[in-house]
């Protein structure tokens, strides 16, 4: 006999009533304010559509040249540059170019949003232990809730499409950049901060001129992890209408197409490796530049 069968039936009825109240309240909210929210996010949708069309319409040599330049700027390694170019040439040869550009659009937009939101929150956390204690549990929840759960409220509010998928990706990928920005600024040497104070630097000057430059390796590590987590959400986001490499993977799973799934999965892995090397390298380059200036 189940232990919970001993609880009064009244308590279980109260629980069911609570669930119905929550479901009905959220459903009423989405019906009343759904159109308002859609209009609120319409500029974001237009930006996503524009970016995706731009990447798809751009000549492939230009895209590959840009990737090569970014790889060189980040890594200063001919091996990584050649590897990045070969990966994109292979992706195009295997007919995955358009899906890859769609994935690049959603990942780029999600990363940009996470940077714009995450770095200021991380800076705010580093300035106050109380704010850190309030935000940290929220980040814990965001990182531990299964990614499928994000889709439920987002789809109920905004339906199926690019914006709900982008929001789900951002929610999942946002915590690392917040945590590592906070950590990086807190790890700045106190003697360096005291020296900046002795030279009469204001709090803003100290933040921009000392703390952020010295925290760049941690910040770029956060950017790196944000990109990796965003890429890991590509397949799940494709379930609610986000175009990209995730859709063929879902088709491969449902129809047991091994080759299709492997090719698109490896394309996602290739993107992850390329972006990982670029962001890590950029962080190291900026750290060296900051040390030279200092």
C-alpha positions in Angstrom: 0.0 0.0 0.0 1.3 3.4 -0.9 2.3 5.6 2.1 0.6 8.6 0.6 -2.7 6.8 0.4 -3.0 7.4 4.2 -3.3 11.1 3.6 -6.8 12.5 3.9 -8.6 12.7 0.5 -9.4 16.3 1.4 -5.7 17.2 1.2 -5.4 15.7 -2.2 -8.5 17.5 -3.4 -7.0 20.8 -2.2 -3.8 20.0 -4.1 -5.8 19.3 -7.3 -7.7 22.5 -6.8 -4.5 24.4 -6.4 -3.2 22.9 -9.7 -6.3 23.8 -11.5 -6.2 27.4 -10.2 -2.6 27.8 -11.3 -3.3 26.3 -14.8 -6.5 28.4 -15.3 -4.8 31.6 -14.0 -1.9 31.2 -16.4 -4.2 30.3 -19.3 -6.3 33.4 -18.6 -3.2 35.5 -18.4 -1.9 34.2 -21.7 -5.2 34.8 -23.4 -5.5 38.3 -22.1 -1.9 39.5 -22.6 -0.6 37.1 -25.3 -1.1 39.6 -28.1 0.5 42.4 -26.1 3.6 40.2 -25.4 3.8 39.2 -29.1 3.8 42.9 -30.1 6.4 43.6 -27.4 8.7 40.9 -28.9 7.9 41.8 -32.5 11.2 43.9 -33.0 13.1 40.9 -31.8 11.3 38.7 -34.3 12.1 41.1 -37.1 15.8 41.2 -36.1 15.9 37.4 -36.1 14.3 37.2 -39.5 16.7 39.9 -40.9 19.8 38.2 -39.5 18.8 34.8 -40.8 18.0 36.2 -44.3 21.3 38.1 -44.2 23.4 35.0 -43.4 21.6 32.8 -45.9 21.8 35.4 -48.7 25.4 36.3 -48.0 27.9 34.7 -50.5 29.5 31.6 -49.0 33.0 32.8 -49.6 32.3 35.9 -47.5 30.9 33.8 -44.6 33.9 31.5 -44.7 36.3 34.4 -44.9 34.6 36.0 -41.9 34.9 32.8 -39.9 38.6 32.4 -40.9 39.3 36.0 -39.7 37.5 35.4 -36.4 39.4 32.2 -35.9 42.7 34.0 -36.6 41.8 36.9 -34.4 40.9 34.6 -31.5 43.5 31.8 -31.8 46.4 33.1 -33.9 46.7 29.5 -35.0 46.8 28.5 -38.7 45.6 25.0 -37.7 42.4 26.3 -36.2 41.8 28.7 -39.1 42.2 25.9 -41.7 40.1 23.6 -39.6 37.3 26.1 -39.3 37.3 26.8 -43.0 37.4 23.1 -43.8 34.4 22.4 -41.5 32.3 25.1 -43.2 33.3 23.8 -46.6 32.3 20.3 -45.6 29.0 21.6 -44.2 28.2 23.3 -47.5 29.3 20.3 -49.5 26.9 18.0 -47.5 24.0 20.3 -48.1 23.6 21.7 -44.6 24.6 25.3 -45.3 21.2 26.9 -45.0 20.4 25.1 -41.7 23.8 26.0 -40.4 23.2 29.7 -41.2 19.8 29.5 -39.4 21.5 28.0 -36.4 24.2 30.7 -36.5 21.5 33.4 -36.5 19.7 32.0 -33.5 22.9 31.4 -31.6 24.3 34.8 -32.4 21.1 36.6 -31.3 20.9 34.5 -28.1 24.5 35.2 -27.2 24.1 38.9 -27.8 21.1 39.1 -25.6 22.8 37.0 -22.9 25.8 39.4 -23.0 23.7 42.5 -22.8 21.7 41.2 -19.9 24.2 38.9 -18.1 27.2 41.1 -17.8 25.4 44.0 -16.1 23.7 41.5 -13.7 27.1 39.9 -13.0 28.6 43.3 -12.2 25.7 44.2 -10.0 26.2 40.9 -8.1 29.9 41.6 -7.6 29.1 44.9 -6.0 26.8 43.5 -3.3 26.8 40.3 -1.3 23.1 40.8 -0.6 22.2 41.0 -4.3 24.4 38.0 -5.0 22.5 36.0 -2.3 19.2 36.9 -3.9 20.2 36.2 -7.6 22.2 33.0 -7.0 19.1 30.8 -6.1 17.4 32.1 -9.3 20.4 31.0 -11.3 20.4 27.7 -9.6 16.8 27.1 -10.6 17.5 28.2 -14.2 20.3 25.7 -14.5 18.6 22.8 -12.8 15.1 22.9 -14.3 15.0 20.5 -17.2 15.2 22.4 -20.5 11.9 21.0 -21.8 10.1 22.8 -18.9 11.1 26.2 -20.3 9.1 25.4 -23.4 5.8 25.1 -21.5 5.2 28.7 -20.3 7.0 30.2 -23.3 4.8 28.3 -25.8 1.6 29.1 -23.8 2.4 32.8 -23.9 3.9 33.3 -27.4 2.9 30.2 -29.3 5.3 28.3 -31.7 8.0 30.2 -33.6 11.4 31.8 -33.5 10.9 34.2 -30.5 9.7 31.5 -28.1 12.6 29.3 -29.1 15.0 32.2 -28.7 13.7 33.0 -25.2 14.0 29.4 -24.1 17.6 29.3 -25.4 18.4 32.6 -23.5 16.9 31.4 -20.3 19.0 28.2 -20.4 22.2 29.9 -21.5 22.2 33.0 -19.4 23.4 31.8 -16.0 27.1 31.0 -16.9 27.9 34.5 -18.1 26.3 36.0 -15.0 28.2 33.7 -12.6 31.5 34.1 -14.3 31.3 37.9 -14.7 30.6 38.1 -10.9 33.4 35.7 -10.1 35.9 37.4 -12.4 35.3 40.9 -10.9 35.4 39.5 -7.3 38.8 37.8 -8.0 40.5 41.1 -9.0 43.4 41.7 -6.7 42.6 44.0 -3.8 46.0 45.7 -4.0 45.3 46.7 -7.6 42.0 48.2 -6.5 43.7 50.1 -3.7 46.3 51.4 -6.1 43.5 52.7 -8.4 41.8 54.4 -5.5 45.1 56.0 -4.5 45.3 57.5 -8.0 41.9 59.0 -7.5 39.9 56.8 -9.8 36.1 57.0 -9.4 34.1 53.7 -8.9 33.1 53.8 -12.6 36.7 54.4 -13.7 37.9 51.6 -11.5 35.2 49.3 -12.9 35.9 50.1 -16.6 39.6 50.6 -16.4 40.7 48.0 -13.9 38.1 45.4 -12.9 36.6 44.5 -16.2 39.9 44.3 -18.1 41.3 42.0 -15.4 38.1 39.9 -15.3 38.0 39.5 -19.1 39.3 35.8 -19.1 36.4 34.9 -16.7 33.9 37.0 -18.7 34.9 35.3 -22.0 34.8 31.9 -20.3 31.2 32.9 -19.5 30.5 33.8 -23.1 32.1 30.6 -24.1 29.8 28.5 -21.9 26.8 30.6 -22.9 27.5 29.7 -26.6 28.0 26.0 -25.7 24.7 25.9 -23.8 22.8 27.7 -26.5 24.1 25.2 -29.1 23.0 22.4 -26.8 19.4 23.8 -26.9 19.3 23.9 -30.8 17.6 20.5 -31.0 15.1 21.2 -28.3 14.3 24.7 -29.6 13.6 23.1 -33.0 10.6 21.4 -31.4 8.8 24.7 -31.3 9.5 25.9 -34.8 13.1 27.2 -34.7 14.8 26.5 -38.0 18.3 25.1 -38.1 20.3 22.0 -37.6 18.0 20.7 -34.9 15.1 20.0 -37.2 17.0 17.3 -39.3 18.2 15.8 -36.0 14.6 15.5 -34.8 13.6 14.0 -38.2 16.4 11.5 -37.9 15.3 10.4 -34.4 11.6 10.0 -35.4 12.4 8.2 -38.7 15.6 6.4 -37.6 17.8 8.1 -40.2 21.2 7.4 -38.7 23.3 9.2 -41.4 21.1 12.3 -41.3 21.3 12.5 -37.5 25.1 12.0 -37.4 25.8 14.6 -40.1 23.8 17.3 -38.5 24.9 16.4 -35.0 28.5 16.6 -36.1 27.8 20.0 -37.7 26.6 21.2 -34.3 29.7 19.8 -32.7 31.9 21.5 -35.3 30.2 24.9 -34.6 30.7 24.3 -30.8 34.4 23.6 -31.2 35.0 26.6 -33.5 33.2 29.0 -31.2 35.0 27.5 -28.2 38.4 28.1 -29.7 37.5 31.6 -30.9 36.1 32.8 -27.6 38.8 31.3 -25.5 41.5 32.8 -27.7 39.8 36.2 -27.7 39.8 36.2 -23.9 43.5 35.4 -23.8 44.3 38.1 -26.4 42.4 40.8 -24.6 44.0 39.8 -21.3 47.4 40.2 -22.8 46.5 43.5 -24.3 45.2 44.7 -20.9 48.4 43.7 -19.2 50.5 45.6 -21.7 48.3 48.7 -21.4 48.5 48.4 -17.6 
